[in-house]
Amino acid sequence: MPPLSPDLVRALAGGALIGLAAAMFLLLNGRIAGISGILGGLLRPVRSELGWRIAFLLGLVLSPLVFVLFAPLPQVHVDAGKASLIVGGVLVGLGTRYGSGCTSGHGVCGIARLSPRSLAASATFMLAGFVTVFVLRHLLGFGAS
């Protein structure tokens, strides 16, 4: 059996850690680790929930800094311009709102709970992604090599 590539090992470890974190969050707090819902709760704050929401989001933002202590970050090259990134971000935000959640809530936590709504939402996310890539690359010629 050939050795596993470092990229595959990191991907498997990352997926396992995401699953473990989602399971622990549910078991210890009785809540789904849906990032859009956690962030959205800060926009309409309830005093008793501010602390854990801020701590959770700080952990998301600061954890890459801890990672860098153990492994160098890979070089990232983004071919898209700022306008494309902003439009993409707005569309993802709208999709998250219309889909009643994001990929962390539906794709990680909801599918693990066998939620039909989350299965449908995740399938819709994936289909929309496939169609978007096809249209942009093959019909409009963006990002084609």
C-alpha positions as CSV (number, residue, x, y, z in Angstrom):
1,M,0.0,0.0,0.0
2,P,1.5,3.4,-1.0
3,P,2.1,5.9,1.8
4,L,-0.5,8.6,2.3
5,S,0.3,12.0,0.9
6,P,0.7,14.9,3.4
7,D,-2.2,16.7,1.8
8,L,-4.5,13.7,2.2
9,V,-3.4,13.3,5.8
10,R,-4.1,17.0,6.6
11,A,-7.4,16.8,4.8
12,L,-8.4,13.7,6.8
13,A,-7.2,15.2,10.1
14,G,-9.1,18.5,9.3
15,G,-12.3,16.6,8.5
16,A,-12.0,14.5,11.7
17,L,-11.4,17.7,13.8
18,I,-14.4,19.4,12.3
19,G,-16.6,16.4,13.0
20,L,-15.2,16.1,16.5
21,A,-15.8,19.8,17.2
22,A,-19.4,19.7,15.9
23,A,-20.1,16.6,17.9
24,M,-18.6,18.1,21.1
25,F,-20.5,21.4,20.6
26,L,-23.8,19.5,20.3
27,L,-23.1,17.2,23.2
28,L,-21.7,19.8,25.5
29,N,-24.0,22.8,24.6
30,G,-27.0,21.2,22.9
31,R,-26.5,23.4,19.9
32,I,-25.7,23.0,16.3
33,A,-22.4,24.5,15.2
34,G,-23.9,26.4,12.3
35,I,-21.5,29.4,11.8
36,S,-24.1,31.6,10.1
37,G,-26.5,31.1,13.0
38,I,-23.8,31.8,15.5
39,L,-22.7,34.9,13.7
40,G,-26.3,36.0,13.1
41,G,-26.9,35.7,16.8
42,L,-24.4,38.6,17.4
43,L,-26.4,40.8,15.1
44,R,-29.5,40.5,17.3
45,P,-27.7,39.8,20.6
46,V,-29.2,38.1,23.6
47,R,-27.0,39.0,26.6
48,S,-26.8,35.5,28.0
49,E,-25.5,34.1,24.6
50,L,-22.9,36.8,23.8
51,G,-20.0,35.1,25.6
52,W,-20.0,31.7,23.9
53,R,-20.8,33.2,20.5
54,I,-17.8,35.6,20.7
55,A,-15.5,32.8,22.1
56,F,-16.6,30.4,19.3
57,L,-15.9,33.0,16.5
58,L,-12.6,34.1,18.1
59,G,-11.6,30.5,18.0
60,L,-12.4,30.3,14.3
61,V,-10.4,33.4,13.6
62,L,-7.4,32.7,15.9
63,S,-6.9,28.9,15.3
64,P,-5.0,29.4,12.0
65,L,-2.4,31.3,14.0
66,V,-1.9,28.3,16.3
67,F,-1.6,26.1,13.2
68,V,1.2,28.2,11.8
69,L,3.2,27.4,14.9
70,F,3.3,23.8,13.8
71,A,3.3,23.9,10.0
72,P,3.9,26.6,7.4
73,L,0.8,27.9,5.6
74,P,0.7,27.0,1.9
75,Q,1.0,29.8,-0.6
76,V,-2.5,30.9,-1.8
77,H,-3.0,32.4,-5.2
78,V,-6.4,33.9,-6.1
79,D,-7.0,34.6,-9.8
80,A,-10.3,36.4,-9.2
81,G,-10.4,40.2,-8.8
82,K,-11.8,42.0,-5.8
83,A,-15.1,42.6,-7.5
84,S,-15.6,38.9,-8.2
85,L,-14.7,38.0,-4.6
86,I,-17.2,40.6,-3.2
87,V,-20.0,39.5,-5.6
88,G,-19.3,35.8,-4.6
89,G,-19.3,36.7,-0.9
90,V,-22.7,38.5,-1.3
91,L,-24.2,35.6,-3.2
92,V,-23.0,33.1,-0.6
93,G,-24.5,35.3,2.1
94,L,-27.8,35.5,0.3
95,G,-27.8,31.7,-0.3
96,T,-27.1,31.1,3.3
97,R,-30.0,33.3,4.3
98,Y,-32.4,31.8,1.8
99,G,-31.2,28.3,2.7
100,S,-31.8,28.9,6.4
101,G,-28.2,28.0,7.2
102,C,-24.7,27.4,5.9
103,T,-22.6,24.4,5.0
104,S,-21.4,23.9,8.5
105,G,-25.0,23.8,9.9
106,H,-26.5,21.8,7.1
107,G,-23.6,19.9,5.6
108,V,-21.7,19.0,8.7
109,C,-24.2,18.9,11.6
110,G,-27.5,18.4,9.7
111,I,-26.4,15.5,7.5
112,A,-24.8,13.8,10.5
113,R,-28.3,14.0,12.2
114,L,-29.9,12.7,9.0
115,S,-32.0,15.8,8.7
116,P,-34.0,15.7,5.4
117,R,-34.0,19.5,5.3
118,S,-30.2,19.5,5.6
119,L,-29.8,16.8,3.0
120,A,-31.9,18.9,0.6
121,A,-30.0,22.1,1.4
122,S,-26.6,20.4,1.0
123,A,-27.6,18.8,-2.3
124,T,-28.8,22.3,-3.4
125,F,-25.5,23.9,-2.4
126,M,-23.5,21.3,-4.3
127,L,-25.7,21.5,-7.4
128,A,-25.5,25.3,-7.4
129,G,-21.7,25.1,-7.2
130,F,-21.5,22.6,-10.0
131,V,-23.7,24.7,-12.3
132,T,-21.9,27.9,-11.4
133,V,-18.5,26.4,-12.2
134,F,-19.8,24.9,-15.4
135,V,-21.4,28.2,-16.6
136,L,-18.4,30.4,-15.6
137,R,-15.7,28.1,-17.0
138,H,-17.3,26.4,-20.0
139,L,-19.9,28.9,-21.2
140,L,-18.4,32.3,-20.2
141,G,-14.7,31.3,-20.2
142,F,-13.7,32.6,-16.8
143,G,-10.9,30.8,-15.0
144,A,-10.2,28.4,-18.0
145,S,-6.6,27.2,-18.2
